Amino acid sequence: KGPNEVEVSLSDGGNTTLSAKNILIATGSEVTPLKGVPVDEERIVSSTGALSLYGVPKTMVVIGGGYIGLEMGSVYQRLGAQVTVVEFADNIVPTMDGEMRKAFQRSLTKQGMKFKLGTKVNSARREGDSVVLEVEPAKGGDKSSMEVDVVLVSAGRRPYVTGLGLENVGITPNRRGQIEVDKHFRTNVPSIYAIGDCIPGPMLAHKAEEDGVAAVEIMAGKAGHVNYNTVPSIVYTHPEVASVGLSEEEAKAQNLDYKTGKFAFVANSRARAVQDTEGMVKFISDKKTDKILGAWIMGPNAGELIPECVLAMEYGACTEDIARACHGHPTLSEAIKEAAMATVDKPIHS
């Protein structure tokens, strides 16, 4: 409504206006609609509808090979559905380290998940209790159809800024619908701040949480800061994949002189004891200084293991620092120590 006023609708009817010195926009994101694929949250569902399906479908197509689509698809695959991932690009999760991606896709394929990469979805229509999809090669070619019980649309998310009245105060979202902010989370209106999914950056709940803390600290006259180079990403599939920092491909693209070290969970005693040995830990570090540039974990409890690497990178540590730190035995975290040792020299167990 204004640079220091917000009009809100009350749950029991009517409106009220709130006045404040500062306003923080934290409206998050919504599912990006896909042309020709109307979501009804029954047979053609978003990630929200996928949480409350009528039951486990016999067949499911996931449109989009990103984090959310693979997570939901992985759940239904393990519950007994035959899941096929249709992805426009030539690879799933394109931001993932290439070596990890290959191992990850191999693991999902072994579990029964199917992939149609480089494939464009033209349309989807309900036919009774089924959905018929029309697809074609992304680079052009013959069209074909697929008939399945459920389609999960997971082609990305977009900032949720519709209806906020941004135009009333002179804030114009960028071409991606994001609200531009400075390094202090301020918009072009000094009293209005924005954080999380509605500003540029990774759409992750934990990143948004850090944004919020930093923004409020700044409003209070303190020093707030978020190091986006150490924000972890986690794919909650089985096995999980977690990462922080650069992939090997990104290190190459930046012409960095780097080295890598890896350790497979099959040689980790705790992983063997719990019979969950698929995956590995991989470090990417500066070849001269050994400073950690990136860490990748695919395997059991990867999301719980990555914080050690996040903390190490936050303090500018080298892989040797991790290699020389004592890790409890038998624990999955020993795989991190061994991968660090492999980056510096060589692991004890391999």
NUSEKOL-982564 format. One record per residue (C-alpha): residue number from 1; residue in one letter; x, y, z. Coordinates in nm, 4 decimals. Layout:
residues N
- num | residuo | X | Y | Z
- NUM | a | X | Y | Z
...
end
This chain:
residues 350
- num | residuo | X | Y | Z
- 1 | k | 0.0000 | 0.0000 | 0.0000
- 2 | g | 0.2937 | 0.2297 | 0.0716
- 3 | p | 0.6621 | 0.2254 | 0.1731
- 4 | n | 0.5611 | 0.1892 | 0.5388
- 5 | e | 0.2135 | 0.0357 | 0.5188
- 6 | v | 0.0722 | -0.3091 | 0.4472
- 7 | e | -0.2961 | -0.3821 | 0.3973
- 8 | v | -0.3976 | -0.7356 | 0.5000
- 9 | s | -0.7182 | -0.9359 | 0.4722
- 10 | l | -0.8481 | -1.0763 | 0.8006
- 11 | s | -0.9540 | -1.4399 | 0.8306
- 12 | d | -1.2945 | -1.3423 | 0.9682
- 13 | g | -1.3513 | -1.0844 | 0.6963
- 14 | g | -1.2552 | -0.7243 | 0.6359
- 15 | n | -0.9173 | -0.5572 | 0.6019
- 16 | t | -0.6752 | -0.3771 | 0.8263
- 17 | t | -0.3686 | -0.1646 | 0.7645
- 18 | l | -0.0406 | -0.2202 | 0.9490
- 19 | s | 0.2237 | 0.0500 | 0.9734
- 20 | a | 0.5950 | -0.0199 | 1.0248
- 21 | k | 0.9365 | 0.1366 | 0.9924
- 22 | n | 1.0455 | -0.1537 | 0.7687
- 23 | i | 0.8636 | -0.4144 | 0.5589
- 24 | l | 1.0134 | -0.7567 | 0.4808
- 25 | i | 0.8812 | -0.9474 | 0.1775
- 26 | a | 0.9186 | -1.3224 | 0.2327
- 27 | t | 0.6381 | -1.4686 | 0.0211
- 28 | g | 0.8392 | -1.7594 | -0.1162
- 29 | s | 0.7705 | -1.9315 | -0.4471
- 30 | e | 0.5096 | -2.1321 | -0.6352
- 31 | v | 0.5143 | -2.4083 | -0.8954
- 32 | t | 0.5970 | -2.2824 | -1.2436
- 33 | p | 0.3060 | -2.3768 | -1.4731
- 34 | l | 0.3856 | -2.5734 | -1.7884
- 35 | k | 0.2040 | -2.4763 | -2.1064
- 36 | g | -0.0346 | -2.7477 | -2.2234
- 37 | v | -0.0181 | -2.9365 | -1.8927
- 38 | p | -0.3058 | -2.8157 | -1.6691
- 39 | v | -0.2614 | -2.9134 | -1.3037
- 40 | d | -0.5787 | -3.0469 | -1.1374
- 41 | e | -0.4040 | -3.1900 | -0.8264
- 42 | e | -0.5776 | -3.5243 | -0.8871
- 43 | r | -0.4126 | -3.6945 | -1.1839
- 44 | i | -0.1934 | -3.4072 | -1.3035
- 45 | v | -0.0313 | -3.2858 | -0.9857
- 46 | s | 0.2269 | -3.0430 | -0.8531
- 47 | s | 0.4657 | -3.1377 | -0.5732
- 48 | t | 0.1895 | -3.0260 | -0.3333
- 49 | g | -0.0682 | -3.2593 | -0.4852
- 50 | a | 0.1853 | -3.5422 | -0.4904
- 51 | l | 0.1805 | -3.5369 | -0.1108
- 52 | s | -0.1885 | -3.6302 | -0.1007
- 53 | l | -0.2505 | -3.8686 | -0.3900
- 54 | y | -0.5381 | -4.1174 | -0.3752
- 55 | g | -0.2820 | -4.3954 | -0.3333
- 56 | v | 0.0262 | -4.5336 | -0.5031
- 57 | p | -0.0262 | -4.5211 | -0.8805
- 58 | k | 0.0906 | -4.8076 | -1.0981
- 59 | t | 0.2591 | -4.5665 | -1.3366
- 60 | m | 0.3809 | -4.2091 | -1.2970
- 61 | v | 0.5574 | -3.9608 | -1.5211
- 62 | v | 0.7646 | -3.6875 | -1.3592
- 63 | i | 0.8085 | -3.3850 | -1.5854
- 64 | g | 1.1433 | -3.2354 | -1.4899
- 65 | g | 1.4615 | -3.4028 | -1.3693
- 66 | g | 1.5454 | -3.1548 | -1.0957
- 67 | y | 1.5684 | -3.1970 | -0.7190
- 68 | i | 1.1970 | -3.1899 | -0.6339
- 69 | g | 1.0854 | -3.4139 | -0.9192
- 70 | l | 1.3482 | -3.6762 | -0.8413
- 71 | e | 1.2697 | -3.6642 | -0.4691
- 72 | m | 0.8971 | -3.7226 | -0.5179
- 73 | g | 0.9567 | -3.9708 | -0.7980
- 74 | s | 1.2033 | -4.1631 | -0.5828
- 75 | v | 0.9448 | -4.1929 | -0.3043
- 76 | y | 0.6751 | -4.3329 | -0.5331
- 77 | q | 0.9241 | -4.5619 | -0.7075
- 78 | r | 1.0138 | -4.7153 | -0.3710
- 79 | l | 0.6441 | -4.7457 | -0.2835
- 80 | g | 0.5889 | -4.9564 | -0.5937
- 81 | a | 0.5057 | -4.7197 | -0.8798
- 82 | q | 0.6792 | -4.7404 | -1.2170
- 83 | v | 0.8260 | -4.3911 | -1.2507
- 84 | t | 0.9520 | -4.2341 | -1.5730
- 85 | v | 1.1318 | -3.8996 | -1.5624
- 86 | v | 1.0887 | -3.6835 | -1.8725
- 87 | e | 1.3514 | -3.4092 | -1.8917
- 88 | f | 1.3978 | -3.1464 | -2.1645
- 89 | a | 1.7746 | -3.1234 | -2.1084
- 90 | d | 2.0228 | -3.3992 | -2.1856
- 91 | n | 2.0988 | -3.4521 | -1.8161
- 92 | i | 1.9136 | -3.4663 | -1.4875
- 93 | v | 2.0094 | -3.2068 | -1.2209
- 94 | p | 2.2428 | -3.0098 | -1.4526
- 95 | t | 2.4060 | -2.8242 | -1.1614
- 96 | m | 2.5301 | -3.1506 | -1.0075
- 97 | d | 2.8928 | -3.2591 | -1.0382
- 98 | g | 2.9126 | -3.4705 | -1.3534
- 99 | e | 3.0757 | -3.7717 | -1.1902
- 100 | m | 2.8189 | -3.7669 | -0.9095
- 101 | r | 2.5328 | -3.7237 | -1.1557
- 102 | k | 2.6308 | -4.0342 | -1.3498
- 103 | a | 2.6554 | -4.2397 | -1.0315
- 104 | f | 2.3258 | -4.0942 | -0.9063
- 105 | q | 2.1338 | -4.1692 | -1.2257
- 106 | r | 2.2856 | -4.5174 | -1.2370
- 107 | s | 2.1594 | -4.5782 | -0.8836
- 108 | l | 1.8065 | -4.4559 | -0.9615
- 109 | t | 1.7986 | -4.6653 | -1.2794
- 110 | k | 1.9034 | -4.9705 | -1.0811
- 111 | q | 1.6046 | -4.9093 | -0.8528
- 112 | g | 1.3751 | -4.9236 | -1.1580
- 113 | m | 1.3308 | -4.5552 | -1.2437
- 114 | k | 1.3288 | -4.4808 | -1.6155
- 115 | f | 1.4544 | -4.1683 | -1.7922
- 116 | k | 1.3567 | -3.9973 | -2.1172
- 117 | l | 1.6152 | -3.7221 | -2.1500
- 118 | g | 1.6250 | -3.4601 | -2.4231
- 119 | t | 1.2470 | -3.4885 | -2.4451
- 120 | k | 0.9855 | -3.2136 | -2.4665
- 121 | v | 0.6323 | -3.2478 | -2.3283
- 122 | n | 0.3831 | -3.0778 | -2.5617
- 123 | s | 0.0596 | -3.1530 | -2.3776
- 124 | a | -0.1208 | -3.3668 | -2.1196
- 125 | r | -0.4910 | -3.4484 | -2.1063
- 126 | r | -0.7152 | -3.6470 | -1.8747
- 127 | e | -0.8861 | -3.9543 | -2.0173
- 128 | g | -1.0866 | -4.1036 | -1.7334
- 129 | d | -0.8456 | -4.2310 | -1.4696
- 130 | s | -0.5467 | -4.1927 | -1.6998
- 131 | v | -0.3375 | -3.9107 | -1.8393
- 132 | v | -0.2142 | -3.9068 | -2.1983
- 133 | l | 0.1066 | -3.7156 | -2.2664
- 134 | e | 0.2284 | -3.6018 | -2.6061
- 135 | v | 0.6073 | -3.5836 | -2.6234
- 136 | e | 0.8751 | -3.5296 | -2.8844
- 137 | p | 1.2562 | -3.5045 | -2.8958
- 138 | a | 1.3731 | -3.1659 | -2.7664
- 139 | k | 1.5805 | -3.1166 | -3.0814
- 140 | g | 1.2884 | -3.2045 | -3.3068
- 141 | g | 1.1533 | -3.5313 | -3.4412
- 142 | d | 0.8535 | -3.7594 | -3.4380
- 143 | k | 0.5875 | -3.7083 | -3.1726
- 144 | s | 0.4749 | -3.9957 | -2.9526
- 145 | s | 0.2313 | -4.0472 | -2.6672
- 146 | m | 0.2518 | -4.1946 | -2.3187
- 147 | e | -0.0409 | -4.3072 | -2.1049
- 148 | v | 0.0056 | -4.3158 | -1.7267
- 149 | d | -0.1964 | -4.2995 | -1.4062
- 150 | v | -0.0422 | -3.9797 | -1.2668
- 151 | v | 0.1732 | -3.6958 | -1.3992
- 152 | l | 0.3841 | -3.4889 | -1.1607
- 153 | v | 0.4684 | -3.1460 | -1.2992
- 154 | s | 0.8047 | -3.0433 | -1.1579
- 155 | a | 0.9496 | -2.8059 | -1.4142
- 156 | g | 1.0706 | -2.5529 | -1.1613
- 157 | r | 0.9405 | -2.2841 | -0.9288
- 158 | r | 0.8931 | -1.9084 | -0.9632
- 159 | p | 0.8797 | -1.6249 | -0.7086
- 160 | y | 0.5352 | -1.5705 | -0.5571
- 161 | v | 0.4900 | -1.1947 | -0.5901
- 162 | t | 0.1520 | -1.1695 | -0.7631
- 163 | g | -0.0991 | -0.9467 | -0.5883
- 164 | l | 0.1472 | -0.7883 | -0.3468
- 165 | g | 0.0948 | -0.4424 | -0.4901
- 166 | l | 0.4625 | -0.3927 | -0.5667
- 167 | e | 0.3666 | -0.1497 | -0.8415
- 168 | n | 0.2118 | 0.0771 | -0.5774
- 169 | v | 0.5537 | 0.1495 | -0.4291
- 170 | g | 0.7612 | 0.1424 | -0.7485
- 171 | i | 0.9143 | -0.2064 | -0.7206
- 172 | t | 0.9350 | -0.3877 | -1.0534
- 173 | p | 1.0367 | -0.7572 | -1.0556
- 174 | n | 1.3050 | -0.8603 | -1.3052
- 175 | r | 1.2335 | -1.0739 | -1.6115
- 176 | r | 1.2407 | -1.3887 | -1.3952
- 177 | g | 0.9855 | -1.2434 | -1.1570
- 178 | q | 1.2429 | -1.1892 | -0.8805
- 179 | i | 1.2660 | -0.8829 | -0.6600
- 180 | e | 1.6091 | -0.7271 | -0.6971
- 181 | v | 1.7858 | -0.6360 | -0.3720
- 182 | d | 2.1260 | -0.5002 | -0.2725
- 183 | k | 2.3757 | -0.6805 | -0.0493
- 184 | h | 2.1747 | -0.5673 | 0.2530
- 185 | f | 1.8494 | -0.7183 | 0.1163
- 186 | r | 1.7033 | -0.3726 | 0.0464
- 187 | t | 1.4876 | -0.3154 | -0.2584
- 188 | n | 1.4917 | 0.0127 | -0.4483
- 189 | v | 1.2544 | 0.1376 | -0.1779
- 190 | p | 1.4807 | 0.1867 | 0.1309
- 191 | s | 1.2185 | 0.0772 | 0.3858
- 192 | i | 1.1266 | -0.2443 | 0.2004
- 193 | y | 1.3447 | -0.5551 | 0.2169
- 194 | a | 1.3052 | -0.8963 | 0.0495
- 195 | i | 1.4500 | -1.2424 | 0.1144
- 196 | g | 1.4272 | -1.6079 | 0.0185
- 197 | d | 1.2729 | -1.7518 | -0.2957
- 198 | c | 1.1431 | -1.4162 | -0.4199
- 199 | i | 1.4946 | -1.2733 | -0.4693
- 200 | p | 1.7795 | -1.4008 | -0.6920
- 201 | g | 1.9662 | -1.7056 | -0.5633
- 202 | p | 1.8978 | -2.0712 | -0.4849
- 203 | m | 1.5407 | -2.1515 | -0.3827
- 204 | l | 1.6223 | -2.3359 | -0.0621
- 205 | a | 1.4451 | -2.3125 | 0.2737
- 206 | h | 1.7698 | -2.2981 | 0.4705
- 207 | k | 1.9061 | -2.0224 | 0.2449
- 208 | a | 1.5855 | -1.8240 | 0.3010
- 209 | e | 1.6206 | -1.8722 | 0.6763
- 210 | e | 1.9733 | -1.7303 | 0.6710
- 211 | d | 1.8503 | -1.4412 | 0.4529
- 212 | g | 1.5825 | -1.3630 | 0.7094
- 213 | v | 1.8197 | -1.3590 | 1.0041
- 214 | a | 2.0701 | -1.1400 | 0.8200
- 215 | a | 1.8038 | -0.8968 | 0.6954
- 216 | v | 1.6584 | -0.8451 | 1.0433
- 217 | e | 2.0077 | -0.8022 | 1.1911
- 218 | i | 2.0716 | -0.5304 | 0.9334
- 219 | m | 1.7401 | -0.3619 | 1.0173
- 220 | a | 1.8491 | -0.3613 | 1.3823
- 221 | g | 2.1728 | -0.1846 | 1.2927
- 222 | k | 2.3910 | -0.4936 | 1.3236
- 223 | a | 2.6107 | -0.6724 | 1.0703
- 224 | g | 2.4142 | -0.9355 | 0.8790
- 225 | h | 2.5723 | -1.1491 | 0.6095
- 226 | v | 2.5096 | -1.4720 | 0.4166
- 227 | n | 2.7954 | -1.6528 | 0.2419
- 228 | y | 2.6194 | -1.8036 | -0.0598
- 229 | n | 2.9337 | -1.9983 | -0.1508
- 230 | t | 2.8757 | -2.2199 | 0.1521
- 231 | v | 2.5010 | -2.2826 | 0.1212
- 232 | p | 2.4561 | -2.6613 | 0.0947
- 233 | s | 2.2225 | -2.8340 | -0.1506
- 234 | i | 2.0648 | -3.1722 | -0.0756
- 235 | v | 1.8629 | -3.4133 | -0.2880
- 236 | y | 1.6434 | -3.6129 | -0.0495
- 237 | t | 1.6299 | -3.9332 | -0.2499
- 238 | h | 1.7810 | -4.2685 | -0.1636
- 239 | p | 2.0715 | -4.2489 | -0.1801
- 240 | e | 2.0860 | -3.8825 | -0.0819
- 241 | v | 2.3172 | -3.6430 | -0.2643
- 242 | a | 2.4525 | -3.3388 | -0.0787
- 243 | s | 2.6979 | -3.0734 | -0.1873
- 244 | v | 2.8558 | -2.7405 | -0.1064
- 245 | g | 3.0746 | -2.5208 | -0.3227
- 246 | l | 3.1932 | -2.5919 | -0.6750
- 247 | s | 3.1465 | -2.8950 | -0.8942
- 248 | e | 3.4451 | -3.0209 | -1.0932
- 249 | e | 3.2862 | -2.8770 | -1.4090
- 250 | e | 3.2554 | -2.5331 | -1.2458
- 251 | a | 3.6174 | -2.5468 | -1.1322
- 252 | k | 3.7219 | -2.6244 | -1.4913
- 253 | a | 3.5021 | -2.3461 | -1.6306
- 254 | q | 3.6724 | -2.0976 | -1.3951
- 255 | n | 4.0152 | -2.2219 | -1.5115
- 256 | l | 4.1103 | -2.3141 | -1.1560
- 257 | d | 4.4086 | -2.5367 | -1.0916
- 258 | y | 4.2458 | -2.8017 | -0.8743
- 259 | k | 4.2778 | -3.1572 | -0.7498
- 260 | t | 4.0204 | -3.4124 | -0.6372
- 261 | g | 3.9993 | -3.6921 | -0.3842
- 262 | k | 3.7330 | -3.9617 | -0.3501
- 263 | f | 3.6334 | -4.2353 | -0.1119
- 264 | a | 3.3610 | -4.4969 | -0.1652
- 265 | f | 3.1179 | -4.5901 | 0.1115
- 266 | v | 3.1677 | -4.9563 | 0.0239
- 267 | a | 3.4981 | -4.9295 | 0.2162
- 268 | n | 3.3386 | -4.7582 | 0.5166
- 269 | s | 3.2763 | -4.9890 | 0.8129
- 270 | r | 2.9533 | -4.8213 | 0.9335
- 271 | a | 2.8031 | -4.8229 | 0.5830
- 272 | r | 2.8869 | -5.1911 | 0.5524
- 273 | a | 2.7379 | -5.2636 | 0.8947
- 274 | v | 2.4046 | -5.1008 | 0.8046
- 275 | q | 2.4202 | -5.2511 | 0.4527
- 276 | d | 2.3967 | -4.9130 | 0.2791
- 277 | t | 2.7210 | -4.8849 | 0.0853
- 278 | e | 2.6244 | -4.7126 | -0.2377
- 279 | g | 2.7913 | -4.3817 | -0.3135
- 280 | m | 3.1042 | -4.1865 | -0.2309
- 281 | v | 3.2515 | -3.8641 | -0.0972
- 282 | k | 3.4393 | -3.6315 | -0.3314
- 283 | f | 3.6484 | -3.3228 | -0.2553
- 284 | i | 3.7653 | -3.0561 | -0.4975
- 285 | s | 4.0475 | -2.8407 | -0.3640
- 286 | d | 4.2980 | -2.5856 | -0.4853
- 287 | k | 4.6020 | -2.7699 | -0.6188
- 288 | k | 4.8516 | -2.5253 | -0.4663
- 289 | t | 4.6941 | -2.4245 | -0.1341
- 290 | d | 4.4684 | -2.7302 | -0.0775
- 291 | k | 4.1817 | -2.4934 | 0.0182
- 292 | i | 3.8494 | -2.6720 | -0.0238
- 293 | l | 3.6572 | -2.5507 | -0.3290
- 294 | g | 3.3742 | -2.8010 | -0.3199
- 295 | a | 3.2498 | -3.1175 | -0.1514
- 296 | w | 3.0061 | -3.3765 | -0.2829
- 297 | i | 2.8511 | -3.6683 | -0.0976
- 298 | m | 2.6284 | -3.9380 | -0.2419
- 299 | g | 2.5303 | -4.2016 | 0.0077
- 300 | p | 2.3624 | -4.2754 | 0.3401
- 301 | n | 2.2791 | -3.9662 | 0.5476
- 302 | a | 2.4566 | -3.7358 | 0.3010
- 303 | g | 2.2493 | -3.4415 | 0.4192
- 304 | e | 2.3636 | -3.4985 | 0.7778
- 305 | l | 2.7286 | -3.5317 | 0.6747
- 306 | i | 2.7637 | -3.2225 | 0.4539
- 307 | p | 2.7633 | -2.9677 | 0.7437
- 308 | e | 3.1177 | -3.0723 | 0.8357
- 309 | c | 3.2254 | -2.9668 | 0.4878
- 310 | v | 3.0185 | -2.6470 | 0.5076
- 311 | l | 3.1865 | -2.5498 | 0.8345
- 312 | a | 3.5298 | -2.6312 | 0.6947
- 313 | m | 3.4697 | -2.4112 | 0.3893
- 314 | e | 3.3241 | -2.1311 | 0.6026
- 315 | y | 3.6541 | -2.1172 | 0.7901
- 316 | g | 3.8635 | -2.1481 | 0.4730
- 317 | a | 3.9954 | -2.4937 | 0.5654
- 318 | c | 4.2066 | -2.7280 | 0.3564
- 319 | t | 4.1328 | -3.0945 | 0.3001
- 320 | e | 4.4384 | -3.1708 | 0.5134
- 321 | d | 4.2650 | -3.0017 | 0.8085
- 322 | i | 3.9815 | -3.2532 | 0.7815
- 323 | a | 4.2230 | -3.5392 | 0.7117
- 324 | r | 4.4141 | -3.4687 | 1.0336
- 325 | a | 4.1010 | -3.4320 | 1.2503
- 326 | c | 4.0092 | -3.7442 | 1.4467
- 327 | h | 3.6750 | -3.8936 | 1.3430
- 328 | g | 3.4882 | -4.1467 | 1.5532
- 329 | h | 3.4874 | -4.5125 | 1.4543
- 330 | p | 3.2747 | -4.6678 | 1.3216
- 331 | t | 3.0925 | -4.3717 | 1.1656
- 332 | l | 2.9865 | -4.2633 | 0.8204
- 333 | s | 3.1829 | -3.9416 | 0.8774
- 334 | e | 3.5045 | -4.1411 | 0.8431
- 335 | a | 3.4324 | -4.1442 | 0.4698
- 336 | i | 3.4743 | -3.7655 | 0.4715
- 337 | k | 3.8090 | -3.7982 | 0.6486
- 338 | e | 3.9226 | -4.0670 | 0.4031
- 339 | a | 3.8167 | -3.8593 | 0.0993
- 340 | a | 4.0105 | -3.5656 | 0.2448
- 341 | m | 4.3113 | -3.7937 | 0.2915
- 342 | a | 4.2733 | -3.9068 | -0.0701
- 343 | t | 4.2838 | -3.5430 | -0.1823
- 344 | v | 4.6029 | -3.4731 | 0.0136
- 345 | d | 4.7733 | -3.8069 | -0.0483
- 346 | k | 4.5886 | -4.1366 | -0.0113
- 347 | p | 4.3271 | -4.2905 | 0.2185
- 348 | i | 4.3957 | -4.5649 | 0.4710
- 349 | h | 4.1106 | -4.7853 | 0.3511
- 350 | s | 4.0301 | -4.8080 | -0.0179
end
